[in-house]
Amino acid sequence: MSLHLEDLPFLAPCLVNVSSLVTASISLEEESYSSFDAKYSIFGALSNATNLKLLAPVDNYDNYPSQLNKVLKRDLLRCQTFNNLKKLSVGDWCVDADLLALFDLLQFSPIIQKLTLHLGSIGAWVSHCKTDESKVKVNCEHLKKVKITCVQGDKRVPNIVKIILANAKSLLEIVIKPYERWVGHADVQDFGILTVN
């Protein structure tokens, strides 16, 4: 069974009894979550999926996280393990102020094989140096491929890659696909394809 939810302004999805769900693609909007106190269970309902795509905009950054980001992160900490999840695709809601939500997702997904990150330009120039890769332990034993779409020179990417490489056992390929947002930025890096042997 598959689920595809997109363009739901002012409507918060309430997922009930979707245990047979195999593939889910959900694009959430900030306007859907008017209250942090509401009882949403997005991740708990999707815990049996094998293929999950969860995108959400990042309207604010660091000191002022959006309501949607707060709801998603709180719900993630309450969720079950994604025992069947093999393919995960997420936006930058999980790498906004720190990288902990991304690593929680990886930790809760013991058989994940492919990770795709869709990173927008908000927060691209903030380095996550405060996330110490030596202290982050995630289970990436089955991870084979990581694909990151980001702004050219995104400062979050090197730390994400370092932490994944430090925890991956069988990673074969990391693909970084930059796009140009602001031409002439001072710290533009040349990202490409990294093959891990």
C-alpha positions, -999 to +999 in steps of 0.1 A: +000+000+000+012+035-008+004+070+005+012+103-012+002+136+006+012+169-008+000+205-007-021+203+024-021+239+037-040+243+070-046+206+073-026+185+096-026+148+085-038+124+111-026+089+102-045+061+118-041+023+112-016+025+083+004-005+095+003-021+060+018+010+044+049+002+024+057+035+006+049+070+019+056+104+004+045+133+025+052+170+019+041+190+049+034+228+052+041+251+082+004+262+082-007+227+089+005+228+125-010+256+145-001+242+179+029+224+193+007+209+220-015+190+195-011+152+195+003+144+161+017+110+153+033+111+119+064+089+126+046+063+147+020+058+119+048+054+093+070+030+113+063+000+091+072+017+058+100+004+037+103+036+016+097+070+032+099+105+018+092+133+043+098+169+032+090+200+051+101+236+047+124+253+070+110+288+075+132+298+103+166+287+115+186+280+146+172+301+175+137+303+160+127+269+147+094+267+130+064+251+146+064+223+120+101+215+129+093+214+166+063+190+160+083+167+137+113+165+161+091+159+191+072+132+173+104+116+161+116+111+197+083+094+206+083+070+176+091+034+173+120+019+154+116+018+116+125-019+113+115-022+076+128+011+063+153+007+035+150+040+016+147+074+034+144+108+018+142+139+040+145+176+037+165+200+058+140+201+087+162+174+103+195+193+099+184+228+109+199+238+143+219+206+147+221+172+130+205+152+158+172+146+141+189+132+111+210+109+133+180+098+153+163+088+120+193+068+110+196+052+145+159+043+144+163+026+109+186-004+114+184-018+079+184+015+059+202+011+026+197+045+008+195+080+023+186+111+002+188+146+017+171+175+000+188+205+015+175+241+008+194+273+011+182+283+046+210+273+069+234+264+041+261+288+054+259+275+090+286+250+099+276+223+124+310+223+141+292+218+174+282+183+163+312+162+172+314+132+149+334+112+174+304+113+198+277+105+173+270+068+170+244+057+145+237+023+129+246+026+093+256-010+089+235-016+057+238+019+042+250+016+006+242+050-009+238+086+002+226+113-021+226+149-011+211+177-031+222+211-018+233+246-025+268+249-039+291+253-009+266+242+017+286+241+050+265+214+066+275+188+040+311+181+051+301+173+087+271+152+076+295+132+053+321+128+080+297+114+105+281+090+081+315+078+069+326+073+106+295+050+112+290+033+078+303-002+073+293-010+037+288+024+021+296+023-015+287+057-028+280+093-018+266+115-045+265+153-038+245+173-064+250+210-059+228+237-074+236+273-076+216+296-054+238+326-049+266+330-075+298+344-062+295+333-026+328+334-008+331+298+002+320+278-028+333+242-027+333+218-056+312+188-046+309+157-068+306+120-065+325+103-038+330+065-041+340+047-009+361+016-013 
